[in-house]
Amino acid sequence: MDFIEKLGDTLAAKGKEASEKAKELAEIANLKSQINACEEVIRKNYLEIGKIYFDQYGDMPEAPFEKQCRAIQNAKRGVEEFEEKIRQIKGL
């Protein structure tokens, strides 16, 4: 009987440990999900700030933003050129 009681106690203890570990993992997963949501808000707002800046000052950016504004302008011209080529291919 003593062996079976010890085995039962050990199994109960291991079950409790596993349950606590599962709760910890679930809480960590929940917190990581909340972190991701916060980071997404940050990312979206950074992008919006950049878009607003470019729309207002893209033609005459301040020194730290010249390279990025020029790259955006070049990429926009590229898009226009490719869209024109597509229209030509379609015969429009």
PDB file with one MODEL, atoms N, CA, C and O in Angstrom:
MODEL        1
ATOM      1  N   MET A   1       0.805  -1.190   0.000  1.00  0.00           N
ATOM      2  CA  MET A   1       0.000   0.000   0.000  1.00  0.00           C
ATOM      3  C   MET A   1       0.851   1.258   0.000  1.00  0.00           C
ATOM      4  O   MET A   1       0.516   2.241  -0.661  1.00  0.00           O
ATOM      5  N   ASP A   2       1.944   1.227   0.737  1.00  0.00           N
ATOM      6  CA  ASP A   2       2.788   2.398   0.863  1.00  0.00           C
ATOM      7  C   ASP A   2       3.298   2.832  -0.511  1.00  0.00           C
ATOM      8  O   ASP A   2       3.334   4.025  -0.812  1.00  0.00           O
ATOM      9  N   PHE A   3       3.690   1.874  -1.338  1.00  0.00           N
ATOM     10  CA  PHE A   3       4.177   2.177  -2.688  1.00  0.00           C
ATOM     11  C   PHE A   3       3.092   2.846  -3.529  1.00  0.00           C
ATOM     12  O   PHE A   3       3.360   3.825  -4.226  1.00  0.00           O
ATOM     13  N   ILE A   4       1.897   2.335  -3.466  1.00  0.00           N
ATOM     14  CA  ILE A   4       0.793   2.879  -4.246  1.00  0.00           C
ATOM     15  C   ILE A   4       0.444   4.283  -3.762  1.00  0.00           C
ATOM     16  O   ILE A   4       0.133   5.154  -4.575  1.00  0.00           O
ATOM     17  N   GLU A   5       0.490   4.512  -2.475  1.00  0.00           N
ATOM     18  CA  GLU A   5       0.224   5.848  -1.947  1.00  0.00           C
ATOM     19  C   GLU A   5       1.282   6.834  -2.437  1.00  0.00           C
ATOM     20  O   GLU A   5       0.949   7.941  -2.862  1.00  0.00           O
ATOM     21  N   LYS A   6       2.564   6.434  -2.378  1.00  0.00           N
ATOM     22  CA  LYS A   6       3.649   7.302  -2.849  1.00  0.00           C
ATOM     23  C   LYS A   6       3.499   7.582  -4.342  1.00  0.00           C
ATOM     24  O   LYS A   6       3.712   8.702  -4.807  1.00  0.00           O
ATOM     25  N   LEU A   7       3.133   6.548  -5.073  1.00  0.00           N
ATOM     26  CA  LEU A   7       2.930   6.715  -6.512  1.00  0.00           C
ATOM     27  C   LEU A   7       1.786   7.689  -6.766  1.00  0.00           C
ATOM     28  O   LEU A   7       1.897   8.549  -7.640  1.00  0.00           O
ATOM     29  N   GLY A   8       0.715   7.573  -6.039  1.00  0.00           N
ATOM     30  CA  GLY A   8      -0.434   8.479  -6.168  1.00  0.00           C
ATOM     31  C   GLY A   8      -0.043   9.906  -5.823  1.00  0.00           C
ATOM     32  O   GLY A   8      -0.428  10.848  -6.516  1.00  0.00           O
ATOM     33  N   ASP A   9       0.725  10.063  -4.748  1.00  0.00           N
ATOM     34  CA  ASP A   9       1.179  11.404  -4.351  1.00  0.00           C
ATOM     35  C   ASP A   9       2.087  12.007  -5.415  1.00  0.00           C
ATOM     36  O   ASP A   9       1.981  13.194  -5.725  1.00  0.00           O
ATOM     37  N   THR A  10       2.968  11.202  -5.968  1.00  0.00           N
ATOM     38  CA  THR A  10       3.890  11.672  -7.007  1.00  0.00           C
ATOM     39  C   THR A  10       3.116  12.083  -8.250  1.00  0.00           C
ATOM     40  O   THR A  10       3.386  13.132  -8.833  1.00  0.00           O
ATOM     41  N   LEU A  11       2.167  11.271  -8.651  1.00  0.00           N
ATOM     42  CA  LEU A  11       1.354  11.599  -9.815  1.00  0.00           C
ATOM     43  C   LEU A  11       0.539  12.867  -9.584  1.00  0.00           C
ATOM     44  O   LEU A  11       0.398  13.691 -10.487  1.00  0.00           O
ATOM     45  N   ALA A  12       0.014  13.020  -8.395  1.00  0.00           N
ATOM     46  CA  ALA A  12      -0.767  14.219  -8.079  1.00  0.00           C
ATOM     47  C   ALA A  12       0.121  15.454  -8.120  1.00  0.00           C
ATOM     48  O   ALA A  12      -0.279  16.499  -8.633  1.00  0.00           O
ATOM     49  N   ALA A  13       1.323  15.329  -7.579  1.00  0.00           N
ATOM     50  CA  ALA A  13       2.258  16.463  -7.577  1.00  0.00           C
ATOM     51  C   ALA A  13       2.661  16.825  -9.002  1.00  0.00           C
ATOM     52  O   ALA A  13       2.714  18.000  -9.362  1.00  0.00           O
ATOM     53  N   LYS A  14       2.943  15.810  -9.802  1.00  0.00           N
ATOM     54  CA  LYS A  14       3.325  16.061 -11.203  1.00  0.00           C
ATOM     55  C   LYS A  14       2.165  16.669 -11.981  1.00  0.00           C
ATOM     56  O   LYS A  14       2.372  17.542 -12.824  1.00  0.00           O
ATOM     57  N   GLY A  15       0.958  16.219 -11.704  1.00  0.00           N
ATOM     58  CA  GLY A  15      -0.221  16.780 -12.357  1.00  0.00           C
ATOM     59  C   GLY A  15      -0.408  18.243 -12.000  1.00  0.00           C
ATOM     60  O   GLY A  15      -0.750  19.063 -12.853  1.00  0.00           O
ATOM     61  N   LYS A  16      -0.179  18.568 -10.719  1.00  0.00           N
ATOM     62  CA  LYS A  16      -0.299  19.946 -10.266  1.00  0.00           C
ATOM     63  C   LYS A  16       0.776  20.807 -10.932  1.00  0.00           C
ATOM     64  O   LYS A  16       0.494  21.925 -11.362  1.00  0.00           O
ATOM     65  N   GLU A  17       2.014  20.288 -11.019  1.00  0.00           N
ATOM     66  CA  GLU A  17       3.102  21.022 -11.683  1.00  0.00           C
ATOM     67  C   GLU A  17       2.758  21.268 -13.150  1.00  0.00           C
ATOM     68  O   GLU A  17       2.955  22.367 -13.668  1.00  0.00           O
ATOM     69  N   ALA A  18       2.245  20.239 -13.809  1.00  0.00           N
ATOM     70  CA  ALA A  18       1.892  20.371 -15.225  1.00  0.00           C
ATOM     71  C   ALA A  18       0.772  21.390 -15.407  1.00  0.00           C
ATOM     72  O   ALA A  18       0.784  22.164 -16.365  1.00  0.00           O
ATOM     73  N   SER A  19      -0.180  21.392 -14.505  1.00  0.00           N
ATOM     74  CA  SER A  19      -1.285  22.344 -14.577  1.00  0.00           C
ATOM     75  C   SER A  19      -0.777  23.769 -14.387  1.00  0.00           C
ATOM     76  O   SER A  19      -1.185  24.675 -15.113  1.00  0.00           O
ATOM     77  N   GLU A  20       0.107  23.970 -13.418  1.00  0.00           N
ATOM     78  CA  GLU A  20       0.675  25.292 -13.177  1.00  0.00           C
ATOM     79  C   GLU A  20       1.505  25.750 -14.379  1.00  0.00           C
ATOM     80  O   GLU A  20       1.450  26.914 -14.777  1.00  0.00           O
ATOM     81  N   LYS A  21       2.272  24.822 -14.950  1.00  0.00           N
ATOM     82  CA  LYS A  21       3.088  25.153 -16.119  1.00  0.00           C
ATOM     83  C   LYS A  21       2.193  25.525 -17.298  1.00  0.00           C
ATOM     84  O   LYS A  21       2.501  26.461 -18.036  1.00  0.00           O
ATOM     85  N   ALA A  22       1.098  24.810 -17.480  1.00  0.00           N
ATOM     86  CA  ALA A  22       0.160  25.117 -18.569  1.00  0.00           C
ATOM     87  C   ALA A  22      -0.454  26.496 -18.362  1.00  0.00           C
ATOM     88  O   ALA A  22      -0.621  27.248 -19.322  1.00  0.00           O
ATOM     89  N   LYS A  23      -0.791  26.835 -17.125  1.00  0.00           N
ATOM     90  CA  LYS A  23      -1.340  28.161 -16.832  1.00  0.00           C
ATOM     91  C   LYS A  23      -0.308  29.243 -17.134  1.00  0.00           C
ATOM     92  O   LYS A  23      -0.643  30.281 -17.705  1.00  0.00           O
ATOM     93  N   GLU A  24       0.950  29.003 -16.753  1.00  0.00           N
ATOM     94  CA  GLU A  24       2.021  29.967 -17.038  1.00  0.00           C
ATOM     95  C   GLU A  24       2.179  30.173 -18.537  1.00  0.00           C
ATOM     96  O   GLU A  24       2.288  31.302 -19.014  1.00  0.00           O
ATOM     97  N   LEU A  25       2.190  29.062 -19.275  1.00  0.00           N
ATOM     98  CA  LEU A  25       2.356  29.148 -20.726  1.00  0.00           C
ATOM     99  C   LEU A  25       1.192  29.886 -21.371  1.00  0.00           C
ATOM    100  O   LEU A  25       1.386  30.662 -22.307  1.00  0.00           O
ATOM    101  N   ALA A  26      -0.016  29.645 -20.875  1.00  0.00           N
ATOM    102  CA  ALA A  26      -1.186  30.337 -21.416  1.00  0.00           C
ATOM    103  C   ALA A  26      -1.105  31.835 -21.117  1.00  0.00           C
ATOM    104  O   ALA A  26      -1.432  32.661 -21.969  1.00  0.00           O
ATOM    105  N   GLU A  27      -0.671  32.181 -19.909  1.00  0.00           N
ATOM    106  CA  GLU A  27      -0.541  33.595 -19.543  1.00  0.00           C
ATOM    107  C   GLU A  27       0.539  34.273 -20.378  1.00  0.00           C
ATOM    108  O   GLU A  27       0.359  35.401 -20.837  1.00  0.00           O
ATOM    109  N   ILE A  28       1.662  33.582 -20.575  1.00  0.00           N
ATOM    110  CA  ILE A  28       2.740  34.131 -21.409  1.00  0.00           C
ATOM    111  C   ILE A  28       2.259  34.324 -22.837  1.00  0.00           C
ATOM    112  O   ILE A  28       2.546  35.349 -23.456  1.00  0.00           O
ATOM    113  N   ALA A  29       1.531  33.346 -23.366  1.00  0.00           N
ATOM    114  CA  ALA A  29       1.006  33.466 -24.733  1.00  0.00           C
ATOM    115  C   ALA A  29       0.062  34.650 -24.839  1.00  0.00           C
ATOM    116  O   ALA A  29       0.101  35.385 -25.826  1.00  0.00           O
ATOM    117  N   ASN A  30      -0.778  34.844 -23.843  1.00  0.00           N
ATOM    118  CA  ASN A  30      -1.705  35.971 -23.824  1.00  0.00           C
ATOM    119  C   ASN A  30      -0.944  37.295 -23.784  1.00  0.00           C
ATOM    120  O   ASN A  30      -1.279  38.227 -24.515  1.00  0.00           O
ATOM    121  N   LEU A  31       0.069  37.378 -22.940  1.00  0.00           N
ATOM    122  CA  LEU A  31       0.865  38.609 -22.837  1.00  0.00           C
ATOM    123  C   LEU A  31       1.621  38.885 -24.132  1.00  0.00           C
ATOM    124  O   LEU A  31       1.715  40.035 -24.562  1.00  0.00           O
ATOM    125  N   LYS A  32       2.159  37.841 -24.756  1.00  0.00           N
ATOM    126  CA  LYS A  32       2.855  38.023 -26.041  1.00  0.00           C
ATOM    127  C   LYS A  32       1.885  38.517 -27.113  1.00  0.00           C
ATOM    128  O   LYS A  32       2.247  39.330 -27.964  1.00  0.00           O
ATOM    129  N   SER A  33       0.652  38.019 -27.064  1.00  0.00           N
ATOM    130  CA  SER A  33      -0.367  38.485 -28.003  1.00  0.00           C
ATOM    131  C   SER A  33      -0.657  39.962 -27.779  1.00  0.00           C
ATOM    132  O   SER A  33      -0.811  40.717 -28.739  1.00  0.00           O
ATOM    133  N   GLN A  34      -0.730  40.370 -26.547  1.00  0.00           N
ATOM    134  CA  GLN A  34      -0.965  41.775 -26.230  1.00  0.00           C
ATOM    135  C   GLN A  34       0.228  42.641 -26.652  1.00  0.00           C
ATOM    136  O   GLN A  34       0.045  43.760 -27.131  1.00  0.00           O
ATOM    137  N   ILE A  35       1.440  42.123 -26.474  1.00  0.00           N
ATOM    138  CA  ILE A  35       2.642  42.835 -26.934  1.00  0.00           C
ATOM    139  C   ILE A  35       2.575  43.022 -28.440  1.00  0.00           C
ATOM    140  O   ILE A  35       2.841  44.114 -28.944  1.00  0.00           O
ATOM    141  N   ASN A  36       2.220  41.958 -29.168  1.00  0.00           N
ATOM    142  CA  ASN A  36       2.114  42.048 -30.624  1.00  0.00           C
ATOM    143  C   ASN A  36       1.083  43.087 -31.046  1.00  0.00           C
ATOM    144  O   ASN A  36       1.299  43.826 -32.007  1.00  0.00           O
ATOM    145  N   ALA A  37      -0.038  43.143 -30.330  1.00  0.00           N
ATOM    146  CA  ALA A  37      -1.068  44.140 -30.648  1.00  0.00           C
ATOM    147  C   ALA A  37      -0.530  45.551 -30.427  1.00  0.00           C
ATOM    148  O   ALA A  37      -0.773  46.442 -31.242  1.00  0.00           O
ATOM    149  N   CYS A  38       0.193  45.759 -29.339  1.00  0.00           N
ATOM    150  CA  CYS A  38       0.782  47.072 -29.072  1.00  0.00           C
ATOM    151  C   CYS A  38       1.813  47.433 -30.135  1.00  0.00           C
ATOM    152  O   CYS A  38       1.847  48.567 -30.613  1.00  0.00           O
ATOM    153  N   GLU A  39       2.651  46.471 -30.504  1.00  0.00           N
ATOM    154  CA  GLU A  39       3.662  46.726 -31.532  1.00  0.00           C
ATOM    155  C   GLU A  39       3.026  47.038 -32.876  1.00  0.00           C
ATOM    156  O   GLU A  39       3.563  47.836 -33.645  1.00  0.00           O
ATOM    157  N   GLU A  40       1.899  46.425 -33.166  1.00  0.00           N
ATOM    158  CA  GLU A  40       1.188  46.708 -34.419  1.00  0.00           C
ATOM    159  C   GLU A  40       0.651  48.139 -34.410  1.00  0.00           C
ATOM    160  O   GLU A  40       0.705  48.829 -35.428  1.00  0.00           O
ATOM    161  N   VAL A  41       0.139  48.585 -33.273  1.00  0.00           N
ATOM    162  CA  VAL A  41      -0.325  49.975 -33.151  1.00  0.00           C
ATOM    163  C   VAL A  41       0.846  50.928 -33.369  1.00  0.00           C
ATOM    164  O   VAL A  41       0.717  51.926 -34.077  1.00  0.00           O
ATOM    165  N   ILE A  42       1.978  50.619 -32.763  1.00  0.00           N
ATOM    166  CA  ILE A  42       3.181  51.451 -32.934  1.00  0.00           C
ATOM    167  C   ILE A  42       3.579  51.493 -34.402  1.00  0.00           C
ATOM    168  O   ILE A  42       3.816  52.566 -34.958  1.00  0.00           O
ATOM    169  N   ARG A  43       3.651  50.317 -35.029  1.00  0.00           N
ATOM    170  CA  ARG A  43       4.066  50.241 -36.438  1.00  0.00           C
ATOM    171  C   ARG A  43       3.134  51.048 -37.329  1.00  0.00           C
ATOM    172  O   ARG A  43       3.594  51.819 -38.171  1.00  0.00           O
ATOM    173  N   LYS A  44       1.826  50.877 -37.150  1.00  0.00           N
ATOM    174  CA  LYS A  44       0.856  51.603 -37.978  1.00  0.00           C
ATOM    175  C   LYS A  44       0.994  53.108 -37.801  1.00  0.00           C
ATOM    176  O   LYS A  44       0.905  53.861 -38.771  1.00  0.00           O
ATOM    177  N   ASN A  45       1.211  53.543 -36.574  1.00  0.00           N
ATOM    178  CA  ASN A  45       1.330  54.975 -36.324  1.00  0.00           C
ATOM    179  C   ASN A  45       2.648  55.533 -36.838  1.00  0.00           C
ATOM    180  O   ASN A  45       2.682  56.659 -37.334  1.00  0.00           O
ATOM    181  N   TYR A  46       3.723  54.780 -36.734  1.00  0.00           N
ATOM    182  CA  TYR A  46       4.984  55.205 -37.348  1.00  0.00           C
ATOM    183  C   TYR A  46       4.796  55.388 -38.854  1.00  0.00           C
ATOM    184  O   TYR A  46       5.247  56.379 -39.428  1.00  0.00           O
ATOM    185  N   LEU A  47       4.127  54.426 -39.484  1.00  0.00           N
ATOM    186  CA  LEU A  47       3.884  54.528 -40.925  1.00  0.00           C
ATOM    187  C   LEU A  47       3.034  55.748 -41.251  1.00  0.00           C
ATOM    188  O   LEU A  47       3.301  56.454 -42.224  1.00  0.00           O
ATOM    189  N   GLU A  48       2.020  55.993 -40.445  1.00  0.00           N
ATOM    190  CA  GLU A  48       1.142  57.139 -40.688  1.00  0.00           C
ATOM    191  C   GLU A  48       1.907  58.452 -40.514  1.00  0.00           C
ATOM    192  O   GLU A  48       1.725  59.384 -41.297  1.00  0.00           O
ATOM    193  N   ILE A  49       2.764  58.531 -39.489  1.00  0.00           N
ATOM    194  CA  ILE A  49       3.592  59.728 -39.295  1.00  0.00           C
ATOM    195  C   ILE A  49       4.468  59.941 -40.520  1.00  0.00           C
ATOM    196  O   ILE A  49       4.583  61.061 -41.019  1.00  0.00           O
ATOM    197  N   GLY A  50       5.084  58.875 -41.003  1.00  0.00           N
ATOM    198  CA  GLY A  50       5.944  58.980 -42.180  1.00  0.00           C
ATOM    199  C   GLY A  50       5.172  59.427 -43.406  1.00  0.00           C
ATOM    200  O   GLY A  50       5.655  60.252 -44.182  1.00  0.00           O
ATOM    201  N   LYS A  51       3.980  58.891 -43.585  1.00  0.00           N
ATOM    202  CA  LYS A  51       3.165  59.276 -44.744  1.00  0.00           C
ATOM    203  C   LYS A  51       2.772  60.749 -44.659  1.00  0.00           C
ATOM    204  O   LYS A  51       2.841  61.476 -45.649  1.00  0.00           O
ATOM    205  N   ILE A  52       2.361  61.178 -43.473  1.00  0.00           N
ATOM    206  CA  ILE A  52       1.990  62.584 -43.300  1.00  0.00           C
ATOM    207  C   ILE A  52       3.198  63.477 -43.580  1.00  0.00           C
ATOM    208  O   ILE A  52       3.079  64.495 -44.261  1.00  0.00           O
ATOM    209  N   TYR A  53       4.358  63.090 -43.052  1.00  0.00           N
ATOM    210  CA  TYR A  53       5.565  63.890 -43.285  1.00  0.00           C
ATOM    211  C   TYR A  53       5.857  63.960 -44.778  1.00  0.00           C
ATOM    212  O   TYR A  53       6.106  65.038 -45.317  1.00  0.00           O
ATOM    213  N   PHE A  54       5.827  62.805 -45.447  1.00  0.00           N
ATOM    214  CA  PHE A  54       6.138  62.785 -46.874  1.00  0.00           C
ATOM    215  C   PHE A  54       5.139  63.628 -47.666  1.00  0.00           C
ATOM    216  O   PHE A  54       5.528  64.387 -48.553  1.00  0.00           O
ATOM    217  N   ASP A  55       3.866  63.495 -47.346  1.00  0.00           N
ATOM    218  CA  ASP A  55       2.853  64.280 -48.061  1.00  0.00           C
ATOM    219  C   ASP A  55       3.074  65.782 -47.892  1.00  0.00           C
ATOM    220  O   ASP A  55       2.848  66.552 -48.825  1.00  0.00           O
ATOM    221  N   GLN A  56       3.513  66.197 -46.715  1.00  0.00           N
ATOM    222  CA  GLN A  56       3.677  67.622 -46.457  1.00  0.00           C
ATOM    223  C   GLN A  56       5.052  68.161 -46.856  1.00  0.00           C
ATOM    224  O   GLN A  56       5.169  69.302 -47.303  1.00  0.00           O
ATOM    225  N   TYR A  57       6.087  67.340 -46.694  1.00  0.00           N
ATOM    226  CA  TYR A  57       7.447  67.845 -46.879  1.00  0.00           C
ATOM    227  C   TYR A  57       8.295  67.031 -47.859  1.00  0.00           C
ATOM    228  O   TYR A  57       9.500  67.256 -47.974  1.00  0.00           O
ATOM    229  N   GLY A  58       7.674  66.096 -48.555  1.00  0.00           N
ATOM    230  CA  GLY A  58       8.420  65.211 -49.451  1.00  0.00           C
ATOM    231  C   GLY A  58       9.157  65.933 -50.556  1.00  0.00           C
ATOM    232  O   GLY A  58      10.193  65.452 -51.015  1.00  0.00           O
ATOM    233  N   ASP A  59       8.651  67.083 -51.001  1.00  0.00           N
ATOM    234  CA  ASP A  59       9.312  67.843 -52.058  1.00  0.00           C
ATOM    235  C   ASP A  59      10.500  68.639 -51.544  1.00  0.00           C
ATOM    236  O   ASP A  59      11.379  69.016 -52.319  1.00  0.00           O
ATOM    237  N   MET A  60      10.533  68.894 -50.251  1.00  0.00           N
ATOM    238  CA  MET A  60      11.644  69.644 -49.663  1.00  0.00           C
ATOM    239  C   MET A  60      11.921  69.117 -48.248  1.00  0.00           C
ATOM    240  O   MET A  60      11.736  69.835 -47.265  1.00  0.00           O
ATOM    241  N   PRO A  61      12.364  67.864 -48.157  1.00  0.00           N
ATOM    242  CA  PRO A  61      12.566  67.251 -46.843  1.00  0.00           C
ATOM    243  C   PRO A  61      13.780  67.826 -46.118  1.00  0.00           C
ATOM    244  O   PRO A  61      14.702  68.355 -46.739  1.00  0.00           O
ATOM    245  N   GLU A  62      13.760  67.712 -44.825  1.00  0.00           N
ATOM    246  CA  GLU A  62      14.905  68.089 -44.021  1.00  0.00           C
ATOM    247  C   GLU A  62      16.002  67.049 -44.239  1.00  0.00           C
ATOM    248  O   GLU A  62      15.731  65.928 -44.668  1.00  0.00           O
ATOM    249  N   ALA A  63      17.225  67.428 -43.943  1.00  0.00           N
ATOM    250  CA  ALA A  63      18.401  66.599 -44.228  1.00  0.00           C
ATOM    251  C   ALA A  63      18.277  65.133 -43.799  1.00  0.00           C
ATOM    252  O   ALA A  63      18.619  64.253 -44.588  1.00  0.00           O
ATOM    253  N   PRO A  64      17.810  64.837 -42.606  1.00  0.00           N
ATOM    254  CA  PRO A  64      17.807  63.415 -42.229  1.00  0.00           C
ATOM    255  C   PRO A  64      16.825  62.557 -43.035  1.00  0.00           C
ATOM    256  O   PRO A  64      16.891  61.328 -42.994  1.00  0.00           O
ATOM    257  N   PHE A  65      15.917  63.210 -43.769  1.00  0.00           N
ATOM    258  CA  PHE A  65      14.876  62.463 -44.480  1.00  0.00           C
ATOM    259  C   PHE A  65      15.027  62.521 -45.996  1.00  0.00           C
ATOM    260  O   PHE A  65      14.207  61.956 -46.720  1.00  0.00           O
ATOM    261  N   GLU A  66      16.055  63.191 -46.480  1.00  0.00           N
ATOM    262  CA  GLU A  66      16.225  63.362 -47.923  1.00  0.00           C
ATOM    263  C   GLU A  66      16.326  62.030 -48.653  1.00  0.00           C
ATOM    264  O   GLU A  66      15.647  61.822 -49.659  1.00  0.00           O
ATOM    265  N   LYS A  67      17.148  61.146 -48.167  1.00  0.00           N
ATOM    266  CA  LYS A  67      17.379  59.856 -48.826  1.00  0.00           C
ATOM    267  C   LYS A  67      16.076  59.055 -48.932  1.00  0.00           C
ATOM    268  O   LYS A  67      15.757  58.518 -49.992  1.00  0.00           O
ATOM    269  N   GLN A  68      15.333  58.980 -47.835  1.00  0.00           N
ATOM    270  CA  GLN A  68      14.097  58.201 -47.832  1.00  0.00           C
ATOM    271  C   GLN A  68      13.041  58.837 -48.724  1.00  0.00           C
ATOM    272  O   GLN A  68      12.326  58.130 -49.434  1.00  0.00           O
ATOM    273  N   CYS A  69      12.933  60.168 -48.695  1.00  0.00           N
ATOM    274  CA  CYS A  69      11.950  60.847 -49.543  1.00  0.00           C
ATOM    275  C   CYS A  69      12.300  60.659 -51.016  1.00  0.00           C
ATOM    276  O   CYS A  69      11.413  60.449 -51.844  1.00  0.00           O
ATOM    277  N   ARG A  70      13.573  60.731 -51.341  1.00  0.00           N
ATOM    278  CA  ARG A  70      14.004  60.519 -52.725  1.00  0.00           C
ATOM    279  C   ARG A  70      13.693  59.086 -53.160  1.00  0.00           C
ATOM    280  O   ARG A  70      13.251  58.855 -54.286  1.00  0.00           O
ATOM    281  N   ALA A  71      13.925  58.136 -52.269  1.00  0.00           N
ATOM    282  CA  ALA A  71      13.626  56.727 -52.590  1.00  0.00           C
ATOM    283  C   ALA A  71      12.136  56.526 -52.822  1.00  0.00           C
ATOM    284  O   ALA A  71      11.748  55.789 -53.729  1.00  0.00           O
ATOM    285  N   ILE A  72      11.298  57.169 -52.018  1.00  0.00           N
ATOM    286  CA  ILE A  72       9.844  57.064 -52.204  1.00  0.00           C
ATOM    287  C   ILE A  72       9.437  57.681 -53.531  1.00  0.00           C
ATOM    288  O   ILE A  72       8.639  57.104 -54.270  1.00  0.00           O
ATOM    289  N   GLN A  73       9.982  58.851 -53.835  1.00  0.00           N
ATOM    290  CA  GLN A  73       9.656  59.517 -55.094  1.00  0.00           C
ATOM    291  C   GLN A  73      10.069  58.643 -56.281  1.00  0.00           C
ATOM    292  O   GLN A  73       9.311  58.507 -57.241  1.00  0.00           O
ATOM    293  N   ASN A  74      11.253  58.056 -56.221  1.00  0.00           N
ATOM    294  CA  ASN A  74      11.714  57.174 -57.299  1.00  0.00           C
ATOM    295  C   ASN A  74      10.814  55.947 -57.428  1.00  0.00           C
ATOM    296  O   ASN A  74      10.481  55.534 -58.538  1.00  0.00           O
ATOM    297  N   ALA A  75      10.426  55.374 -56.311  1.00  0.00           N
ATOM    298  CA  ALA A  75       9.557  54.194 -56.340  1.00  0.00           C
ATOM    299  C   ALA A  75       8.185  54.541 -56.910  1.00  0.00           C
ATOM    300  O   ALA A  75       7.609  53.754 -57.662  1.00  0.00           O
ATOM    301  N   LYS A  76       7.658  55.715 -56.556  1.00  0.00           N
ATOM    302  CA  LYS A  76       6.367  56.142 -57.102  1.00  0.00           C
ATOM    303  C   LYS A  76       6.462  56.317 -58.615  1.00  0.00           C
ATOM    304  O   LYS A  76       5.551  55.929 -59.347  1.00  0.00           O
ATOM    305  N   ARG A  77       7.572  56.906 -59.084  1.00  0.00           N
ATOM    306  CA  ARG A  77       7.758  57.028 -60.539  1.00  0.00           C
ATOM    307  C   ARG A  77       7.841  55.653 -61.190  1.00  0.00           C
ATOM    308  O   ARG A  77       7.306  55.440 -62.278  1.00  0.00           O
ATOM    309  N   GLY A  78       8.505  54.734 -60.527  1.00  0.00           N
ATOM    310  CA  GLY A  78       8.590  53.367 -61.042  1.00  0.00           C
ATOM    311  C   GLY A  78       7.219  52.726 -61.168  1.00  0.00           C
ATOM    312  O   GLY A  78       6.923  52.073 -62.169  1.00  0.00           O
ATOM    313  N   VAL A  79       6.384  52.910 -60.157  1.00  0.00           N
ATOM    314  CA  VAL A  79       5.021  52.374 -60.192  1.00  0.00           C
ATOM    315  C   VAL A  79       4.269  52.956 -61.382  1.00  0.00           C
ATOM    316  O   VAL A  79       3.606  52.227 -62.120  1.00  0.00           O
ATOM    317  N   GLU A  80       4.373  54.270 -61.568  1.00  0.00           N
ATOM    318  CA  GLU A  80       3.683  54.921 -62.690  1.00  0.00           C
ATOM    319  C   GLU A  80       4.173  54.355 -64.024  1.00  0.00           C
ATOM    320  O   GLU A  80       3.365  54.095 -64.915  1.00  0.00           O
ATOM    321  N   GLU A  81       5.476  54.163 -64.171  1.00  0.00           N
ATOM    322  CA  GLU A  81       6.023  53.622 -65.414  1.00  0.00           C
ATOM    323  C   GLU A  81       5.529  52.200 -65.670  1.00  0.00           C
ATOM    324  O   GLU A  81       5.155  51.861 -66.793  1.00  0.00           O
ATOM    325  N   PHE A  82       5.528  51.381 -64.637  1.00  0.00           N
ATOM    326  CA  PHE A  82       5.067  50.004 -64.796  1.00  0.00           C
ATOM    327  C   PHE A  82       3.581  49.943 -65.098  1.00  0.00           C
ATOM    328  O   PHE A  82       3.139  49.131 -65.911  1.00  0.00           O
ATOM    329  N   GLU A  83       2.810  50.802 -64.443  1.00  0.00           N
ATOM    330  CA  GLU A  83       1.371  50.839 -64.735  1.00  0.00           C
ATOM    331  C   GLU A  83       1.126  51.279 -66.173  1.00  0.00           C
ATOM    332  O   GLU A  83       0.218  50.768 -66.828  1.00  0.00           O
ATOM    333  N   GLU A  84       1.921  52.219 -66.671  1.00  0.00           N
ATOM    334  CA  GLU A  84       1.797  52.663 -68.065  1.00  0.00           C
ATOM    335  C   GLU A  84       2.134  51.511 -69.020  1.00  0.00           C
ATOM    336  O   GLU A  84       1.451  51.321 -70.027  1.00  0.00           O
ATOM    337  N   LYS A  85       3.170  50.754 -68.710  1.00  0.00           N
ATOM    338  CA  LYS A  85       3.526  49.604 -69.546  1.00  0.00           C
ATOM    339  C   LYS A  85       2.395  48.572 -69.565  1.00  0.00           C
ATOM    340  O   LYS A  85       2.101  47.983 -70.605  1.00  0.00           O
ATOM    341  N   ILE A  86       1.769  48.363 -68.411  1.00  0.00           N
ATOM    342  CA  ILE A  86       0.631  47.431 -68.356  1.00  0.00           C
ATOM    343  C   ILE A  86      -0.502  47.930 -69.228  1.00  0.00           C
ATOM    344  O   ILE A  86      -1.116  47.151 -69.958  1.00  0.00           O
ATOM    345  N   ARG A  87      -0.789  49.238 -69.160  1.00  0.00           N
ATOM    346  CA  ARG A  87      -1.848  49.800 -70.005  1.00  0.00           C
ATOM    347  C   ARG A  87      -1.492  49.616 -71.479  1.00  0.00           C
ATOM    348  O   ARG A  87      -2.363  49.289 -72.285  1.00  0.00           O
ATOM    349  N   GLN A  88      -0.237  49.821 -71.839  1.00  0.00           N
ATOM    350  CA  GLN A  88       0.186  49.650 -73.232  1.00  0.00           C
ATOM    351  C   GLN A  88       0.020  48.198 -73.680  1.00  0.00           C
ATOM    352  O   GLN A  88      -0.439  47.940 -74.793  1.00  0.00           O
ATOM    353  N   ILE A  89       0.385  47.270 -72.835  1.00  0.00           N
ATOM    354  CA  ILE A  89       0.253  45.849 -73.160  1.00  0.00           C
ATOM    355  C   ILE A  89      -1.219  45.491 -73.365  1.00  0.00           C
ATOM    356  O   ILE A  89      -1.559  44.730 -74.271  1.00  0.00           O
ATOM    357  N   LYS A  90      -2.083  46.040 -72.522  1.00  0.00           N
ATOM    358  CA  LYS A  90      -3.513  45.777 -72.626  1.00  0.00           C
ATOM    359  C   LYS A  90      -4.158  46.546 -73.779  1.00  0.00           C
ATOM    360  O   LYS A  90      -5.312  46.302 -74.131  1.00  0.00           O
ATOM    361  N   GLY A  91      -3.408  47.465 -74.354  1.00  0.00           N
ATOM    362  CA  GLY A  91      -3.940  48.254 -75.465  1.00  0.00           C
ATOM    363  C   GLY A  91      -4.863  49.349 -75.022  1.00  0.00           C
ATOM    364  O   GLY A  91      -5.763  49.733 -75.768  1.00  0.00           O
ATOM    365  N   LEU A  92      -4.674  49.857 -73.849  1.00  0.00           N
ATOM    366  CA  LEU A  92      -5.542  50.933 -73.323  1.00  0.00           C
ATOM    367  C   LEU A  92      -4.947  52.278 -73.596  1.00  0.00           C
ATOM    368  O   LEU A  92      -5.532  53.298 -73.229  1.00  0.00           O
TER     369      LEU A  92
ENDMDL
END
